[in-house]
Amino acid sequence: MRANEGEVDQMIEREIFHHYPGSTVVGCVLVTGFGYQAHGFSIAGDPDGFDLERGMEIARRNARCRLNGLEAYCRLKEKVEIR
């Protein structure tokens, strides 16, 4: 069961990013209005080609995928419980 992307975006209340100093690792935490926190990260394979903005985009996309999975699970669970 697929989650509606617009609904998933509306769940997000805050975005928190962190670039680990001296590394190519970028983390993103998406916080929902009901307190759930989804974490995503990115790691650049080539330190010379590291781009912070791109790392943030990838980390956010990975965290958002976790929210998609959560929403799909909740919808499926509701569907099964209704039967």
C-alpha positions as CSV (number, residue, x, y, z in Angstrom):
1,M,0.0,0.0,0.0
2,R,1.5,3.3,-1.1
3,A,1.5,6.4,1.0
4,N,0.4,9.7,-0.5
5,E,3.5,11.9,-0.8
6,G,1.6,15.1,-0.1
7,E,0.3,13.7,3.2
8,V,3.7,12.5,4.2
9,D,5.2,16.0,3.5
10,Q,2.4,17.5,5.6
11,M,3.5,15.3,8.6
12,I,6.9,16.9,8.7
13,E,7.1,19.7,11.3
14,R,10.9,20.2,11.5
15,E,14.0,19.3,9.6
16,I,17.3,19.0,11.5
17,F,20.6,18.6,9.6
18,H,24.1,17.8,10.8
19,H,27.4,17.7,8.9
20,Y,29.9,15.7,10.9
21,P,33.0,17.9,10.9
22,G,36.0,16.5,9.0
23,S,33.8,13.9,7.2
24,T,31.5,13.6,4.2
25,V,28.7,12.3,6.4
26,V,25.5,14.4,6.5
27,G,22.5,13.4,8.7
28,C,18.9,14.6,8.6
29,V,16.2,14.1,11.1
30,L,12.6,14.8,10.1
31,V,10.3,15.4,13.1
32,T,6.6,14.9,12.6
33,G,3.8,16.8,14.4
34,F,3.1,13.7,16.5
35,G,6.7,13.4,17.7
36,Y,8.0,10.6,15.4
37,Q,11.6,11.1,14.2
38,A,12.9,9.6,11.0
39,H,16.7,9.7,10.4
40,G,18.5,9.6,7.0
41,F,22.1,10.1,6.1
42,S,24.4,10.4,3.1
43,I,28.1,9.7,2.7
44,A,30.1,10.9,-0.2
45,G,32.5,8.3,-1.6
46,D,35.0,10.9,-2.8
47,P,36.0,13.6,-0.2
48,D,37.2,15.9,-3.0
49,G,33.8,15.8,-4.6
50,F,31.8,16.4,-1.4
51,D,28.9,18.8,-1.9
52,L,27.1,19.8,1.4
53,E,23.9,20.8,-0.4
54,R,23.7,17.5,-2.3
55,G,24.5,15.6,0.9
56,M,21.6,17.4,2.6
57,E,19.2,16.5,-0.3
58,I,20.2,12.8,-0.1
59,A,20.0,12.6,3.7
60,R,16.5,14.3,3.6
61,R,15.3,12.0,0.9
62,N,16.5,8.9,2.9
63,A,14.7,10.2,6.0
64,R,11.6,10.9,4.1
65,C,11.6,7.3,2.7
66,R,11.4,6.1,6.3
67,L,8.3,8.2,6.8
68,N,6.8,6.8,3.6
69,G,7.4,3.3,5.0
70,L,5.8,4.2,8.3
71,E,2.7,5.7,6.7
72,A,2.3,2.7,4.4
73,Y,2.6,0.4,7.4
74,C,0.0,2.4,9.3
75,R,-2.4,2.3,6.4
76,L,-2.0,-1.4,5.9
77,K,-2.5,-2.0,9.6
78,E,-5.7,0.0,9.6
79,K,-7.0,-1.9,6.6
80,V,-6.3,-5.3,8.2
81,E,-7.8,-4.2,11.5
82,I,-11.0,-3.0,9.8
83,R,-11.7,-6.5,8.3
